[in-house]
Amino acid sequence: MTNDRFDVAVVGLGAMGSAAAYHLASRGVRVVGFDRYAPPHALGSSHGYTRIIREAYYEHPLYVPLVQRAYELWAELERAAGERLYIRTGGLMAGVEGGALVQGALRSVREHNLAHEVLEAAEVMRRFPAYRLASDWLAVYEPRAGLLLPEACIDAHLTLAAEAGAVLRLDEGVMEWRADEHGVSVVTSHGTYHADRAILAVGPWLPQMANGARLPLVVERQLSHWFMPLVTDGSCSADTCPLGLWEPSADHLFLTTPDIGQGVKCGGHHDGFSTTPESVHREVSDEENAGAHAFLERVMPGAAGPLREARVCLYTNTPDQHFLIDWHPDAPRVLLASPCSGHGFKFSSAIGEILADLASGALPQFDLSPFSLARFR
């Protein structure tokens, strides 16, 4: 048992927890962080070689200022870590003109006056020959979109957090936590740790770690696939090819990211089934691989070569697919941190800053009411 007392305990050190630990430690806050594994790892939601970052946010314009702050913080982290964490590729959001993807992207770019182009299908294919679009599709092109390197981002946050004084307890799972008016006790297999406040940033493990609180969360199995391009002209590489979000039908989104060395990455969005981190089926079937290959062949035929890798990722979804950042309903010293409904990694640098603000008693610069628990009551 440890007798040390910390200002903040961070439980879960993936995208959000690692960023929170970094921002807290950078301010001189005494922070201890726990993870049952040794992040970055591939068992939760924060992995996959690349994650997209984009400003023309079709989901809702309220995210644009948040992602703009995230861009600033990713650049700061790159400088502090001395390594590349972001690759600018530009991004296409394409589908029928009246679809949710195109209209949502246009709403954000117009509301926030973002740099963009609206391109017809023929112009997209002329400028980016890797892609094939249906003749009635329209695309919103965003020049600032790009790829984050998630494993490197998490590693940078954790390395710099430790250098700033954070105590990181990796491969040490939290068995339970208790909170009262005096603070929070975190019990692990190695002992009990005490802190004034705690942040639960455990992603798909949050439903089982909420101490009985009824949180409207569903964990969803999602897939990512990497295929080796058939073409050798570089048209599928990140140097010349933007990332793509595609809306082939009203109930389906598919994404592609260019090759940075592991092949072209692709996958559906919110087309998985409910699961838990313990029961999830982590093998990807031949049928699932074939389905991804068929759609990749439709929009990016030169990329649809042999399968290199397929992985399972876990989304933790709220009913409205917005984030959850709020204090625990029964434990006001415990902060619930951002189950992100499958679109949160890009924001994690900024969410880490927000969590550090909240846990240290500062006022965040963003309105967090859209992410509160109260919206579900």
C-alpha positions as YAML, in Angstrom:
chain: A
units: angstrom
residues:
- id: 1
  name: MET
  ca: [0.00, 0.00, 0.00]
- id: 2
  name: THR
  ca: [1.27, 3.44, -0.88]
- id: 3
  name: ASN
  ca: [1.07, 6.37, 1.51]
- id: 4
  name: ASP
  ca: [1.60, 8.97, -1.19]
- id: 5
  name: ARG
  ca: [-1.22, 11.37, -1.90]
- id: 6
  name: PHE
  ca: [-1.64, 12.95, -5.31]
- id: 7
  name: ASP
  ca: [-3.61, 15.88, -6.58]
- id: 8
  name: VAL
  ca: [-5.14, 13.93, -9.46]
- id: 9
  name: ALA
  ca: [-5.31, 10.24, -10.38]
- id: 10
  name: VAL
  ca: [-5.83, 9.47, -14.07]
- id: 11
  name: VAL
  ca: [-7.29, 6.03, -14.75]
- id: 12
  name: GLY
  ca: [-6.68, 4.98, -18.35]
- id: 13
  name: LEU
  ca: [-3.72, 6.30, -20.33]
- id: 14
  name: GLY
  ca: [-4.89, 6.06, -23.92]
- id: 15
  name: ALA
  ca: [-5.64, 9.10, -26.06]
- id: 16
  name: MET
  ca: [-7.49, 11.16, -23.45]
- id: 17
  name: GLY
  ca: [-5.76, 9.97, -20.29]
- id: 18
  name: SER
  ca: [-2.23, 10.39, -21.63]
- id: 19
  name: ALA
  ca: [-3.03, 13.93, -22.77]
- id: 20
  name: ALA
  ca: [-4.62, 14.78, -19.41]
- id: 21
  name: ALA
  ca: [-1.60, 13.41, -17.51]
- id: 22
  name: TYR
  ca: [0.72, 15.49, -19.70]
- id: 23
  name: HIS
  ca: [-1.18, 18.73, -19.24]
- id: 24
  name: LEU
  ca: [-1.53, 18.20, -15.50]
- id: 25
  name: ALA
  ca: [2.12, 17.34, -14.94]
- id: 26
  name: SER
  ca: [3.22, 20.25, -17.13]
- id: 27
  name: ARG
  ca: [1.44, 22.58, -14.69]
- id: 28
  name: GLY
  ca: [3.20, 21.10, -11.69]
- id: 29
  name: VAL
  ca: [0.17, 19.11, -10.54]
- id: 30
  name: ARG
  ca: [1.03, 15.93, -8.65]
- id: 31
  name: VAL
  ca: [-0.50, 13.28, -10.90]
- id: 32
  name: VAL
  ca: [-0.51, 9.51, -10.91]
- id: 33
  name: GLY
  ca: [-1.72, 7.57, -13.94]
- id: 34
  name: PHE
  ca: [-2.82, 3.96, -14.26]
- id: 35
  name: ASP
  ca: [-3.38, 1.59, -17.14]
- id: 36
  name: ARG
  ca: [-4.06, -2.13, -17.05]
- id: 37
  name: TYR
  ca: [-1.84, -2.48, -20.12]
- id: 38
  name: ALA
  ca: [1.19, -0.58, -21.42]
- id: 39
  name: PRO
  ca: [-0.08, 2.06, -23.85]
- id: 40
  name: PRO
  ca: [0.08, 2.63, -26.67]
- id: 41
  name: HIS
  ca: [-1.60, -0.74, -27.26]
- id: 42
  name: ALA
  ca: [-4.17, -2.18, -29.68]
- id: 43
  name: LEU
  ca: [-6.82, -3.43, -27.23]
- id: 44
  name: GLY
  ca: [-8.97, -0.32, -26.92]
- id: 45
  name: SER
  ca: [-9.74, 2.64, -29.13]
- id: 46
  name: SER
  ca: [-6.45, 4.52, -29.57]
- id: 47
  name: HIS
  ca: [-4.45, 2.67, -32.19]
- id: 48
  name: GLY
  ca: [-4.24, 1.92, -35.89]
- id: 49
  name: TYR
  ca: [-1.10, 3.71, -37.26]
- id: 50
  name: THR
  ca: [-3.13, 6.72, -38.42]
- id: 51
  name: ARG
  ca: [-6.15, 8.72, -37.28]
- id: 52
  name: ILE
  ca: [-7.68, 11.49, -39.31]
- id: 53
  name: ILE
  ca: [-7.92, 15.11, -38.24]
- id: 54
  name: ARG
  ca: [-10.18, 17.54, -40.09]
- id: 55
  name: GLU
  ca: [-11.77, 20.93, -39.58]
- id: 56
  name: ALA
  ca: [-14.78, 20.77, -41.94]
- id: 57
  name: TYR
  ca: [-16.61, 18.81, -39.29]
- id: 58
  name: TYR
  ca: [-19.77, 17.31, -40.78]
- id: 59
  name: GLU
  ca: [-20.96, 16.06, -37.37]
- id: 60
  name: HIS
  ca: [-21.59, 19.59, -36.02]
- id: 61
  name: PRO
  ca: [-19.98, 23.04, -36.26]
- id: 62
  name: LEU
  ca: [-19.57, 23.15, -32.47]
- id: 63
  name: TYR
  ca: [-16.52, 20.90, -32.86]
- id: 64
  name: VAL
  ca: [-14.61, 23.29, -35.13]
- id: 65
  name: PRO
  ca: [-13.15, 25.58, -32.43]
- id: 66
  name: LEU
  ca: [-12.24, 22.50, -30.40]
- id: 67
  name: VAL
  ca: [-10.36, 20.86, -33.26]
- id: 68
  name: GLN
  ca: [-8.65, 24.16, -34.06]
- id: 69
  name: ARG
  ca: [-7.28, 24.20, -30.52]
- id: 70
  name: ALA
  ca: [-6.30, 20.55, -30.96]
- id: 71
  name: TYR
  ca: [-4.27, 21.46, -34.06]
- id: 72
  name: GLU
  ca: [-2.37, 24.05, -32.01]
- id: 73
  name: LEU
  ca: [-1.66, 21.59, -29.23]
- id: 74
  name: TRP
  ca: [-0.55, 18.83, -31.60]
- id: 75
  name: ALA
  ca: [1.95, 21.26, -33.11]
- id: 76
  name: GLU
  ca: [3.19, 22.17, -29.62]
- id: 77
  name: LEU
  ca: [3.52, 18.48, -28.75]
- id: 78
  name: GLU
  ca: [5.50, 17.82, -31.94]
- id: 79
  name: ARG
  ca: [7.96, 20.57, -31.00]
- id: 80
  name: ALA
  ca: [8.27, 19.37, -27.41]
- id: 81
  name: ALA
  ca: [8.72, 15.72, -28.41]
- id: 82
  name: GLY
  ca: [10.99, 16.47, -31.37]
- id: 83
  name: GLU
  ca: [9.16, 14.09, -33.68]
- id: 84
  name: ARG
  ca: [6.52, 14.12, -36.38]
- id: 85
  name: LEU
  ca: [3.00, 13.40, -35.18]
- id: 86
  name: TYR
  ca: [0.88, 14.90, -37.99]
- id: 87
  name: ILE
  ca: [0.97, 14.46, -41.77]
- id: 88
  name: ARG
  ca: [-0.97, 17.00, -43.81]
- id: 89
  name: THR
  ca: [-2.72, 15.34, -46.74]
- id: 90
  name: GLY
  ca: [-5.89, 17.33, -47.34]
- id: 91
  name: GLY
  ca: [-9.24, 15.61, -47.13]
- id: 92
  name: LEU
  ca: [-12.27, 14.86, -49.27]
- id: 93
  name: MET
  ca: [-15.82, 14.41, -47.98]
- id: 94
  name: ALA
  ca: [-17.88, 13.04, -50.84]
- id: 95
  name: GLY
  ca: [-21.37, 11.79, -51.57]
- id: 96
  name: VAL
  ca: [-24.60, 13.00, -53.07]
- id: 97
  name: GLU
  ca: [-25.06, 16.76, -52.75]
- id: 98
  name: GLY
  ca: [-27.98, 16.54, -50.34]
- id: 99
  name: GLY
  ca: [-26.39, 13.91, -48.09]
- id: 100
  name: ALA
  ca: [-25.51, 14.40, -44.45]
- id: 101
  name: LEU
  ca: [-21.76, 14.25, -45.09]
- id: 102
  name: VAL
  ca: [-21.56, 16.96, -47.76]
- id: 103
  name: GLN
  ca: [-24.18, 19.20, -46.20]
- id: 104
  name: GLY
  ca: [-22.69, 18.86, -42.73]
- id: 105
  name: ALA
  ca: [-19.20, 19.70, -43.97]
- id: 106
  name: LEU
  ca: [-20.54, 22.73, -45.84]
- id: 107
  name: ARG
  ca: [-22.36, 23.91, -42.73]
- id: 108
  name: SER
  ca: [-19.13, 23.88, -40.73]
- id: 109
  name: VAL
  ca: [-16.96, 25.54, -43.38]
- id: 110
  name: ARG
  ca: [-19.52, 28.31, -43.92]
- id: 111
  name: GLU
  ca: [-20.21, 28.93, -40.24]
- id: 112
  name: HIS
  ca: [-16.49, 29.13, -39.42]
- id: 113
  name: ASN
  ca: [-15.22, 30.54, -42.73]
- id: 114
  name: LEU
  ca: [-12.86, 27.63, -43.35]
- id: 115
  name: ALA
  ca: [-10.70, 27.24, -46.43]
- id: 116
  name: HIS
  ca: [-12.34, 24.70, -48.75]
- id: 117
  name: GLU
  ca: [-13.30, 23.84, -52.30]
- id: 118
  name: VAL
  ca: [-16.46, 22.21, -53.63]
- id: 119
  name: LEU
  ca: [-15.49, 19.82, -56.40]
- id: 120
  name: GLU
  ca: [-17.53, 17.83, -58.88]
- id: 121
  name: ALA
  ca: [-16.68, 14.18, -59.35]
- id: 122
  name: ALA
  ca: [-14.76, 14.69, -62.59]
- id: 123
  name: GLU
  ca: [-12.54, 17.34, -61.01]
- id: 124
  name: VAL
  ca: [-11.77, 15.12, -58.01]
- id: 125
  name: MET
  ca: [-10.67, 12.31, -60.30]
- id: 126
  name: ARG
  ca: [-8.57, 14.65, -62.43]
- id: 127
  name: ARG
  ca: [-6.72, 16.08, -59.45]
- id: 128
  name: PHE
  ca: [-6.52, 12.87, -57.40]
- id: 129
  name: PRO
  ca: [-6.36, 9.97, -59.88]
- id: 130
  name: ALA
  ca: [-6.37, 7.32, -57.15]
- id: 131
  name: TYR
  ca: [-10.07, 7.95, -56.59]
- id: 132
  name: ARG
  ca: [-13.20, 6.96, -58.51]
- id: 133
  name: LEU
  ca: [-16.45, 8.78, -57.71]
- id: 134
  name: ALA
  ca: [-20.01, 8.26, -58.89]
- id: 135
  name: SER
  ca: [-20.92, 10.88, -61.47]
- id: 136
  name: ASP
  ca: [-23.61, 12.44, -59.24]
- id: 137
  name: TRP
  ca: [-21.31, 12.82, -56.23]
- id: 138
  name: LEU
  ca: [-19.97, 16.11, -54.94]
- id: 139
  name: ALA
  ca: [-16.92, 16.55, -52.73]
- id: 140
  name: VAL
  ca: [-15.88, 19.12, -50.17]
- id: 141
  name: TYR
  ca: [-12.11, 19.39, -50.22]
- id: 142
  name: GLU
  ca: [-10.40, 20.61, -47.05]
- id: 143
  name: PRO
  ca: [-6.69, 21.41, -47.50]
- id: 144
  name: ARG
  ca: [-5.78, 21.29, -43.79]
- id: 145
  name: ALA
  ca: [-7.00, 17.77, -43.08]
- id: 146
  name: GLY
  ca: [-4.43, 15.10, -42.41]
- id: 147
  name: LEU
  ca: [-3.27, 12.13, -40.39]
- id: 148
  name: LEU
  ca: [-2.22, 11.86, -36.78]
- id: 149
  name: LEU
  ca: [0.05, 9.00, -35.72]
- id: 150
  name: PRO
  ca: [-1.84, 7.73, -32.66]
- id: 151
  name: GLU
  ca: [0.76, 5.46, -31.11]
- id: 152
  name: ALA
  ca: [3.42, 8.17, -31.41]
- id: 153
  name: CYS
  ca: [1.02, 10.79, -30.00]
- id: 154
  name: ILE
  ca: [0.25, 8.71, -26.92]
- id: 155
  name: ASP
  ca: [3.89, 7.83, -26.41]
- id: 156
  name: ALA
  ca: [4.86, 11.51, -26.65]
- id: 157
  name: HIS
  ca: [2.23, 12.56, -24.12]
- id: 158
  name: LEU
  ca: [3.30, 9.84, -21.68]
- id: 159
  name: THR
  ca: [7.03, 10.42, -22.10]
- id: 160
  name: LEU
  ca: [6.71, 14.15, -21.54]
- id: 161
  name: ALA
  ca: [4.29, 13.64, -18.65]
- id: 162
  name: ALA
  ca: [6.84, 11.41, -16.90]
- id: 163
  name: GLU
  ca: [9.60, 13.91, -17.56]
- id: 164
  name: ALA
  ca: [7.41, 16.58, -15.94]
- id: 165
  name: GLY
  ca: [6.96, 14.45, -12.82]
- id: 166
  name: ALA
  ca: [3.90, 12.28, -13.45]
- id: 167
  name: VAL
  ca: [3.99, 8.86, -11.80]
- id: 168
  name: LEU
  ca: [2.83, 6.36, -14.43]
- id: 169
  name: ARG
  ca: [1.78, 2.91, -13.29]
- id: 170
  name: LEU
  ca: [1.60, 0.80, -16.45]
- id: 171
  name: ASP
  ca: [0.43, -2.80, -16.49]
- id: 172
  name: GLU
  ca: [-1.34, -2.02, -13.22]
- id: 173
  name: GLY
  ca: [-5.09, -2.34, -13.55]
- id: 174
  name: VAL
  ca: [-7.48, -0.49, -11.27]
- id: 175
  name: MET
  ca: [-9.70, -2.95, -9.39]
- id: 176
  name: GLU
  ca: [-11.99, -0.38, -7.78]
- id: 177
  name: TRP
  ca: [-12.23, 3.23, -6.69]
- id: 178
  name: ARG
  ca: [-13.98, 4.92, -3.81]
- id: 179
  name: ALA
  ca: [-14.77, 8.60, -3.34]
- id: 180
  name: ASP
  ca: [-15.98, 10.73, -0.46]
- id: 181
  name: GLU
  ca: [-15.84, 14.38, 0.55]
- id: 182
  name: HIS
  ca: [-12.13, 14.05, 1.37]
- id: 183
  name: GLY
  ca: [-10.89, 12.58, -1.90]
- id: 184
  name: VAL
  ca: [-10.65, 9.49, -4.07]
- id: 185
  name: SER
  ca: [-8.99, 6.14, -3.29]
- id: 186
  name: VAL
  ca: [-7.86, 4.03, -6.22]
- id: 187
  name: VAL
  ca: [-7.26, 0.36, -5.51]
- id: 188
  name: THR
  ca: [-4.99, -1.67, -7.78]
- id: 189
  name: SER
  ca: [-3.33, -5.05, -7.48]
- id: 190
  name: HIS
  ca: [-0.28, -3.23, -6.09]
- id: 191
  name: GLY
  ca: [-1.94, -1.11, -3.44]
- id: 192
  name: THR
  ca: [-4.19, 1.83, -2.70]
- id: 193
  name: TYR
  ca: [-3.48, 5.32, -3.96]
- id: 194
  name: HIS
  ca: [-5.09, 8.52, -2.73]
- id: 195
  name: ALA
  ca: [-5.86, 11.68, -4.68]
- id: 196
  name: ASP
  ca: [-7.96, 14.78, -4.30]
- id: 197
  name: ARG
  ca: [-9.67, 14.12, -7.63]
- id: 198
  name: ALA
  ca: [-9.71, 11.41, -10.30]
- id: 199
  name: ILE
  ca: [-10.27, 11.25, -14.04]
- id: 200
  name: LEU
  ca: [-11.79, 8.11, -15.53]
- id: 201
  name: ALA
  ca: [-10.52, 7.98, -19.13]
- id: 202
  name: VAL
  ca: [-10.97, 4.26, -19.67]
- id: 203
  name: GLY
  ca: [-12.93, 4.30, -22.93]
- id: 204
  name: PRO
  ca: [-14.77, 1.00, -23.47]
- id: 205
  name: TRP
  ca: [-14.11, -0.04, -19.87]
- id: 206
  name: LEU
  ca: [-16.10, 2.92, -18.51]
- id: 207
  name: PRO
  ca: [-19.48, 1.13, -18.26]
- id: 208
  name: GLN
  ca: [-18.00, -1.42, -15.87]
- id: 209
  name: MET
  ca: [-15.97, 1.15, -13.90]
- id: 210
  name: ALA
  ca: [-18.75, 3.68, -13.29]
- id: 211
  name: ASN
  ca: [-19.53, 2.35, -9.78]
- id: 212
  name: GLY
  ca: [-23.16, 1.71, -10.57]
- id: 213
  name: ALA
  ca: [-23.90, 4.96, -12.35]
- id: 214
  name: ARG
  ca: [-26.29, 4.40, -15.24]
- id: 215
  name: LEU
  ca: [-24.39, 5.82, -18.20]
- id: 216
  name: PRO
  ca: [-26.02, 5.58, -21.65]
- id: 217
  name: LEU
  ca: [-23.02, 3.99, -23.35]
- id: 218
  name: VAL
  ca: [-22.73, 1.19, -25.89]
- id: 219
  name: VAL
  ca: [-19.40, -0.36, -26.89]
- id: 220
  name: GLU
  ca: [-19.23, -1.18, -30.60]
- id: 221
  name: ARG
  ca: [-16.84, -3.45, -32.50]
- id: 222
  name: GLN
  ca: [-15.32, -1.67, -35.51]
- id: 223
  name: LEU
  ca: [-12.82, -2.79, -38.13]
- id: 224
  name: SER
  ca: [-9.85, -1.28, -39.91]
- id: 225
  name: HIS
  ca: [-8.20, -2.88, -42.93]
- id: 226
  name: TRP
  ca: [-4.91, -2.19, -44.70]
- id: 227
  name: PHE
  ca: [-4.44, -3.18, -48.34]
- id: 228
  name: MET
  ca: [-1.28, -2.99, -50.41]
- id: 229
  name: PRO
  ca: [-1.77, -0.83, -53.53]
- id: 230
  name: LEU
  ca: [-1.68, -2.48, -56.93]
- id: 231
  name: VAL
  ca: [-0.33, 0.67, -58.57]
- id: 232
  name: THR
  ca: [3.27, 1.77, -58.19]
- id: 233
  name: ASP
  ca: [2.94, 5.34, -59.46]
- id: 234
  name: GLY
  ca: [2.60, 6.88, -55.99]
- id: 235
  name: SER
  ca: [-0.99, 7.95, -56.58]
- id: 236
  name: CYS
  ca: [-2.09, 6.25, -53.33]
- id: 237
  name: SER
  ca: [0.63, 7.73, -51.14]
- id: 238
  name: ALA
  ca: [0.18, 10.48, -48.57]
- id: 239
  name: ASP
  ca: [2.40, 12.77, -50.63]
- id: 240
  name: THR
  ca: [-0.20, 13.05, -53.41]
- id: 241
  name: CYS
  ca: [-3.48, 11.57, -52.17]
- id: 242
  name: PRO
  ca: [-5.88, 13.12, -49.64]
- id: 243
  name: LEU
  ca: [-7.79, 11.13, -47.08]
- id: 244
  name: GLY
  ca: [-11.39, 10.40, -48.00]
- id: 245
  name: LEU
  ca: [-14.75, 10.15, -46.25]
- id: 246
  name: TRP
  ca: [-17.42, 8.61, -48.47]
- id: 247
  name: GLU
  ca: [-21.19, 8.43, -48.07]
- id: 248
  name: PRO
  ca: [-22.36, 5.76, -50.52]
- id: 249
  name: SER
  ca: [-25.79, 5.63, -48.88]
- id: 250
  name: ALA
  ca: [-27.70, 7.51, -46.22]
- id: 251
  name: ASP
  ca: [-26.88, 5.00, -43.51]
- id: 252
  name: HIS
  ca: [-23.27, 4.23, -44.31]
- id: 253
  name: LEU
  ca: [-19.92, 6.06, -44.14]
- id: 254
  name: PHE
  ca: [-16.62, 4.62, -45.32]
- id: 255
  name: LEU
  ca: [-13.16, 6.14, -44.93]
- id: 256
  name: THR
  ca: [-9.86, 5.77, -46.74]
- id: 257
  name: THR
  ca: [-6.46, 7.06, -45.74]
- id: 258
  name: PRO
  ca: [-3.45, 7.12, -48.05]
- id: 259
  name: ASP
  ca: [-0.42, 4.89, -47.71]
- id: 260
  name: ILE
  ca: [2.28, 6.02, -45.28]
- id: 261
  name: GLY
  ca: [4.06, 2.66, -45.29]
- id: 262
  name: GLN
  ca: [1.52, 0.12, -44.00]
- id: 263
  name: GLY
  ca: [-0.75, 0.19, -47.06]
- id: 264
  name: VAL
  ca: [-4.00, 2.06, -47.69]
- id: 265
  name: LYS
  ca: [-6.21, 2.01, -44.63]
- id: 266
  name: CYS
  ca: [-9.99, 1.77, -44.95]
- id: 267
  name: GLY
  ca: [-13.04, 0.91, -42.93]
- id: 268
  name: GLY
  ca: [-16.71, 1.51, -42.29]
- id: 269
  name: HIS
  ca: [-18.00, 3.89, -39.63]
- id: 270
  name: HIS
  ca: [-20.61, 2.77, -37.08]
- id: 271
  name: ASP
  ca: [-21.37, -0.48, -38.87]
- id: 272
  name: GLY
  ca: [-20.30, -2.84, -36.07]
- id: 273
  name: PHE
  ca: [-22.19, -4.64, -33.34]
- id: 274
  name: SER
  ca: [-22.38, -4.22, -29.57]
- id: 275
  name: THR
  ca: [-19.77, -5.94, -27.45]
- id: 276
  name: THR
  ca: [-17.54, -5.53, -24.40]
- id: 277
  name: PRO
  ca: [-13.73, -5.31, -24.14]
- id: 278
  name: GLU
  ca: [-13.68, -8.76, -22.58]
- id: 279
  name: SER
  ca: [-16.03, -10.53, -24.98]
- id: 280
  name: VAL
  ca: [-15.18, -8.80, -28.27]
- id: 281
  name: HIS
  ca: [-14.28, -11.10, -31.14]
- id: 282
  name: ARG
  ca: [-10.87, -9.84, -32.23]
- id: 283
  name: GLU
  ca: [-10.45, -12.05, -35.26]
- id: 284
  name: VAL
  ca: [-11.50, -10.44, -38.55]
- id: 285
  name: SER
  ca: [-13.26, -12.85, -40.89]
- id: 286
  name: ASP
  ca: [-12.57, -13.43, -44.57]
- id: 287
  name: GLU
  ca: [-16.05, -12.13, -45.29]
- id: 288
  name: GLU
  ca: [-15.36, -8.90, -43.43]
- id: 289
  name: ASN
  ca: [-12.09, -8.43, -45.27]
- id: 290
  name: ALA
  ca: [-13.80, -9.07, -48.58]
- id: 291
  name: GLY
  ca: [-16.48, -6.48, -47.84]
- id: 292
  name: ALA
  ca: [-13.87, -3.81, -47.15]
- id: 293
  name: HIS
  ca: [-11.92, -4.80, -50.26]
- id: 294
  name: ALA
  ca: [-15.04, -4.51, -52.41]
- id: 295
  name: PHE
  ca: [-15.77, -0.97, -51.32]
- id: 296
  name: LEU
  ca: [-12.13, 0.08, -51.57]
- id: 297
  name: GLU
  ca: [-12.11, -1.28, -55.11]
- id: 298
  name: ARG
  ca: [-15.15, 0.88, -55.84]
- id: 299
  name: VAL
  ca: [-13.67, 4.22, -54.72]
- id: 300
  name: MET
  ca: [-9.91, 3.57, -54.93]
- id: 301
  name: PRO
  ca: [-9.32, 0.69, -57.36]
- id: 302
  name: GLY
  ca: [-5.55, 1.04, -57.56]
- id: 303
  name: ALA
  ca: [-5.31, 0.56, -53.80]
- id: 304
  name: ALA
  ca: [-7.33, -2.65, -53.67]
- id: 305
  name: GLY
  ca: [-4.45, -5.11, -53.64]
- id: 306
  name: PRO
  ca: [-3.63, -7.88, -51.17]
- id: 307
  name: LEU
  ca: [-4.72, -7.55, -47.55]
- id: 308
  name: ARG
  ca: [-1.83, -6.65, -45.29]
- id: 309
  name: GLU
  ca: [-3.55, -6.37, -41.92]
- id: 310
  name: ALA
  ca: [-6.95, -6.09, -40.25]
- id: 311
  name: ARG
  ca: [-7.70, -4.97, -36.72]
- id: 312
  name: VAL
  ca: [-10.57, -4.55, -34.32]
- id: 313
  name: CYS
  ca: [-11.15, -1.16, -32.70]
- id: 314
  name: LEU
  ca: [-13.70, -0.35, -29.98]
- id: 315
  name: TYR
  ca: [-16.02, 2.63, -30.19]
- id: 316
  name: THR
  ca: [-17.72, 3.74, -26.98]
- id: 317
  name: ASN
  ca: [-20.91, 5.45, -28.14]
- id: 318
  name: THR
  ca: [-23.39, 7.82, -26.56]
- id: 319
  name: PRO
  ca: [-26.96, 7.89, -27.95]
- id: 320
  name: ASP
  ca: [-26.38, 11.17, -29.83]
- id: 321
  name: GLN
  ca: [-22.75, 10.30, -30.76]
- id: 322
  name: HIS
  ca: [-21.42, 13.40, -29.02]
- id: 323
  name: PHE
  ca: [-18.80, 13.22, -26.29]
- id: 324
  name: LEU
  ca: [-19.26, 12.75, -22.56]
- id: 325
  name: ILE
  ca: [-17.19, 15.06, -20.34]
- id: 326
  name: ASP
  ca: [-18.74, 15.58, -16.93]
- id: 327
  name: TRP
  ca: [-18.45, 14.88, -13.24]
- id: 328
  name: HIS
  ca: [-19.69, 11.56, -11.97]
- id: 329
  name: PRO
  ca: [-23.34, 11.92, -10.84]
- id: 330
  name: ASP
  ca: [-22.65, 10.29, -7.48]
- id: 331
  name: ALA
  ca: [-19.01, 11.30, -6.95]
- id: 332
  name: PRO
  ca: [-18.32, 14.98, -7.63]
- id: 333
  name: ARG
  ca: [-14.57, 14.51, -7.32]
- id: 334
  name: VAL
  ca: [-14.49, 12.00, -10.20]
- id: 335
  name: LEU
  ca: [-14.45, 13.24, -13.78]
- id: 336
  name: LEU
  ca: [-15.82, 11.08, -16.60]
- id: 337
  name: ALA
  ca: [-13.67, 11.66, -19.64]
- id: 338
  name: SER
  ca: [-14.95, 11.48, -23.16]
- id: 339
  name: PRO
  ca: [-16.28, 8.28, -24.55]
- id: 340
  name: CYS
  ca: [-15.97, 9.66, -28.05]
- id: 341
  name: SER
  ca: [-18.35, 7.68, -30.26]
- id: 342
  name: GLY
  ca: [-15.63, 6.83, -32.73]
- id: 343
  name: HIS
  ca: [-14.54, 10.33, -33.71]
- id: 344
  name: GLY
  ca: [-12.55, 11.61, -30.76]
- id: 345
  name: PHE
  ca: [-8.85, 10.89, -31.21]
- id: 346
  name: LYS
  ca: [-8.15, 14.08, -33.16]
- id: 347
  name: PHE
  ca: [-9.46, 16.12, -30.22]
- id: 348
  name: SER
  ca: [-7.50, 14.35, -27.51]
- id: 349
  name: SER
  ca: [-4.77, 16.98, -27.19]
- id: 350
  name: ALA
  ca: [-7.44, 19.62, -26.50]
- id: 351
  name: ILE
  ca: [-9.59, 17.35, -24.34]
- id: 352
  name: GLY
  ca: [-6.53, 16.58, -22.24]
- id: 353
  name: GLU
  ca: [-6.14, 20.31, -21.65]
- id: 354
  name: ILE
  ca: [-9.84, 20.60, -20.74]
- id: 355
  name: LEU
  ca: [-9.61, 17.70, -18.31]
- id: 356
  name: ALA
  ca: [-6.57, 19.27, -16.69]
- id: 357
  name: ASP
  ca: [-8.50, 22.52, -16.31]
- id: 358
  name: LEU
  ca: [-11.48, 20.81, -14.71]
- id: 359
  name: ALA
  ca: [-9.42, 18.58, -12.41]
- id: 360
  name: SER
  ca: [-7.35, 21.52, -11.18]
- id: 361
  name: GLY
  ca: [-10.32, 23.83, -10.65]
- id: 362
  name: ALA
  ca: [-9.76, 26.09, -13.67]
- id: 363
  name: LEU
  ca: [-12.46, 27.21, -16.08]
- id: 364
  name: PRO
  ca: [-12.11, 25.60, -19.54]
- id: 365
  name: GLN
  ca: [-12.21, 27.89, -22.55]
- id: 366
  name: PHE
  ca: [-14.97, 25.82, -24.19]
- id: 367
  name: ASP
  ca: [-18.65, 25.38, -23.43]
- id: 368
  name: LEU
  ca: [-18.95, 21.78, -22.31]
- id: 369
  name: SER
  ca: [-22.73, 21.70, -21.95]
- id: 370
  name: PRO
  ca: [-23.16, 19.71, -25.22]
- id: 371
  name: PHE
  ca: [-21.09, 16.96, -23.57]
- id: 372
  name: SER
  ca: [-22.82, 16.87, -20.19]
- id: 373
  name: LEU
  ca: [-24.71, 13.99, -18.63]
- id: 374
  name: ALA
  ca: [-27.71, 16.27, -18.13]
- id: 375
  name: ARG
  ca: [-28.68, 15.98, -21.80]
- id: 376
  name: PHE
  ca: [-29.66, 12.34, -21.24]
- id: 377
  name: ARG
  ca: [-31.95, 12.92, -18.26]
...
